[in-house]
Each structure stands twice: as C-alpha cells, then as structure tokens.
Amino acid sequence: MPAFFVAGYDMLDEITKAGADFDRSLEGSADTRALDAVRVTYFGRKGGLIPALFSKLKDVPKEQKKEAGEALNRLRDRIQAALDEKSARLAAEELTRKDARETIDVTLPGRRPQLGSLHPITLVRQQMEAIFREMGYSVDPGPEIESDRYNFEALNFTPDHPARDTQDTFFTDVEGLLLRTHTSNVQIRAMEQWPPPVKVISCGRVYRRDEITMRRSPMFHQAEGFLVDKGIHIGHMRATLEHFVTKLFGGTPKFRLRPSFFPFTEPSAELDMSCLFCKGNGCGTCSQTGWMEILGCGMIHPQVLRNVKIDPEEWSGFAFGMGIDRVAMLKYGIPNIRTLFENDLRVLQQF
Ligand code: DAH
C-alpha cells in the first residue's frame, strides 16, 4: 500500500482540496492562455491531476471507493464545465477588445486624395465646343487617320498643292491613308453624312512633319467649324466668329478680316483680333502691330459643295479653322508649346 494510504488519509479530502485549488487557479487566470495552462494541469494526458486521481481510485479502500468515485466524477464534470464556460467568455472578451482596437478613429484627419484636373487644351476645347453648342452646332471630332480624299481631294486641293508635299504630311504604310493635317476633313465627312442645313464644330489632333520648336509641334490641336444653309453670306460668318472669339477671350476686342487663301474657301480670310495684351497699342507679343492672327475662314468653295453633292446654287456656307494649342498658350500665358505636352504635374496642377 502506498505511503499516503496511512491512517487518516482520505481520498475525499484530496478531491475537495483539488476542487478548491482549481477554483483559485480559475479565478487567477485572466486570459485564454492562462486558462489553457490550467486545463493542461487538470486534464493533460501526461501528469494531468484528474487522470492521476482516477488512477489512484483503484487503491482506495472498498468502502470509500463508491463515494470517492462519484465525487471525482462530479469534480471532473465541474472543472470541465467551468473551464469551457470561462474560456468561451474570455475568448469573446478578447475579440471585443481586438475589435475595439481596430475600430476606425473618425477623428483622425483624412488622407487627401490626389485630384486630377483637366488639361489646358481640354479646357479650351470644352469652352469652344460649349460656345458653338449654344448656337446649335453639333460636335463631331472625326477620324485622325484619314484618306487622301477627305483630307485633300474633296477639299479642292490640287494634286500638286504644297500642303500635299511629303514635307508636311505623315503617310501611313497603307496606300492612300495618312494622318490628317487639319480638322477640315470633318467638313467633308459631316456634309456627306447630314444633308443641309447643317452646322458642326470639330476639335481634335492633327499632325504635320514639323520640327518641335517653341511654337510648333508635329502633333497639335485644331478646331474646325462650318455651317451650310440657304442665303448664308460673309456677314453671317463675321458675326458668328466675332461672337465666338469674344466669348472665348472675354473683353471687347476689335476685329479685322484680312484676305487670304485656302483651296476650300472662296473668298478666304484671316480673322485678327486686337492684341489681348496691349489692347491694340503694340507690344512684343503682337510684334508691335496691335493685332493677333486668330483663325482662318472663308465661304465654302462651290466646288467643295459639289464634291459632296450639295447644289451651290441652292446652298451656301462658311467655314473656319484655328489652333487650340495657340489659344491655350495665349489664354494661360504659356510661352512654349512643349509645356502643353510634357505633362509635368507641377504645371497641370495649376488648372
Ligand atoms: N485647315 C486650315 C489649316 O489647317 C485652317 C482653316 C482655314 C480651316 C480656313 C477652315 C477655313 O475651315 O475656312 O490651316
């Protein structure tokens, strides 16, 4: 008989003491890790107190065995239940604390999102389109890759016209296809698509084989507009363009029409406005003339109308074209066209 079964030893006492020890340990375990350690102390496969007590049961004197066995069963069930209950409670509390830590602090200052802004060319394009929309014009950008017919032939360019020269035009590998050299191609496309009366504004990219300089770029932007209706004369053109340019630049500029030449208009002209900067007195920007060239225009050539099967005896119209980049440079005081295409954020963020 083992030494502890001396007179006076009582298994029931040991069970009671184990229960009391457990209550203290339970009380003292503040988190699930401590609780897991308690669980190991009592139920661990090796050296767990409860299994150890069960194995002692066989040495308990017969008359005590039943009572001790029942007490041990009760103790085991009680410890089991208490551990389960407390570990569920602690786990829930820990989750709540974790949630609390991860809660969004709505008082923190926000991180400012980087806002994009519209490119100065886009701004000017939108302003131009808006002014013409107000006058009932349709907007049609037209294609940048174009056939010789729409870019030149139907616009009355003779086969040996200098603008067809390979110096100016980017040709593609496909016979007869080129990058448009101006937005005038839209005149022909629009007149073919919509029978008169018709009025269209078109803004987009155009391409010419030019060196990059302060004022030139092989890719730039043009706005083109035209109107065909009955009884249209040069007075309509002048009134429309003066209204347009005044709205675009603001103020009360003076205007003049200077004779010019374009193959697709007759007569052709250039519209000048009094210099934005010196108001006509003469300065560096206007080369002391007091005038700034703003756009090319004219009455649509009867041959161009015939080319799209419009009878010039019945219909007449005017057309105009201008550089968008140049307007953006004038409006925003940008001296170098390259600034428009470098996309330096320090520049773009100012718009
Ligand atoms: N297409 C001409 C150019 O690229 C600009 C132009 C001039 C367009 C007169 C027109 C116009 O519609 O009537 O220089």
Residues whose N, C-alpha, C, O or C-beta is under 5 A from the ligand:
A	BS01	DAH	T181 H182 S184 G225 F262 T265 G296 C297 G298 A319 F320 G321
